[in-house]
Amino acid sequence: MNILSTIASGLAGWLTYHDMLRNTPQHDESVLHPPIWELAKANGYKPAKEFPLPRRPGQRGASKKVDLVLGSASRREYVVLELKFKKTAYQMAGSLTADARKIARIDAATINQTLDDYPDIDLPRCGDDWPIRRATLLVWRKGDIGNAMRQKDESTILRDQFLVVLKKMTSKPSTVTPAELAEAMQKNTPIRTVDCLEGYLRFASTRTTDRYWVGILNQRNSWLKL
């Protein structure tokens, strides 16, 4: 069982449900916390939001925080997840690159130090041999994600990885052009969901043509260069 694939699929269903109720949630990442929490708990993970990272020597200002951290003693695994819910027609706040950079080096020692500093956080201690899945999750509507990924503060590393995931929804990912890809998204005619090493892509069925999309990028070795 891959919890990130489950989260991608579950969120797409949750967005479909709310849209069919004509109760579209506000485009704020905080609305994504409850459904992810429920999906995590149902699959054997304990969740913690706004997980504070240990302060570095000489660091100024507030401690950096990770949007969601999931830990499972039974599965001996951790998930470190940054979230974004992009508002249609608005520039995306922050960047996936900054999120990826923040979480790329989080290890068992980092997690356990936070658990020592904040004993009220109800997560299991992370074993040195436990895998840690690090990922960024982005929800958006319609097909305007291309412009968001072209903003100047996005690294080519994240842009290229995101493009790989988007292309894999088509029948010929190796030859599809950017124009064809944009047209497929604008017309809401995806060919398939995506589940690959680079990440996941799911789409929601909606009562309008403004389809919701859920994309997850998995950490790659290249993130350590950000």
Secondary structure, DSSP 4 states (H G I P E B T S, - for coil): --HHHHHHHHHHHHHHHHHHTT-PPPS-GGGGHHHHHHHHHHTT-EEEEEEEPPPPTT--SSPPEEEEEEEETTTTEEEEEEEEEPPTTSPPSS-HHHHHHHHTT--HHHHHHHHHH-TTS--PPPPTT--EEEEEEEEEETTTHHHHHTSTTS-HHHHHHHHHHHHTTSS-TTT--HHHHHHHHHTT-----EESSSEEEEE---SSS--EEEEEEE--GGGGG-
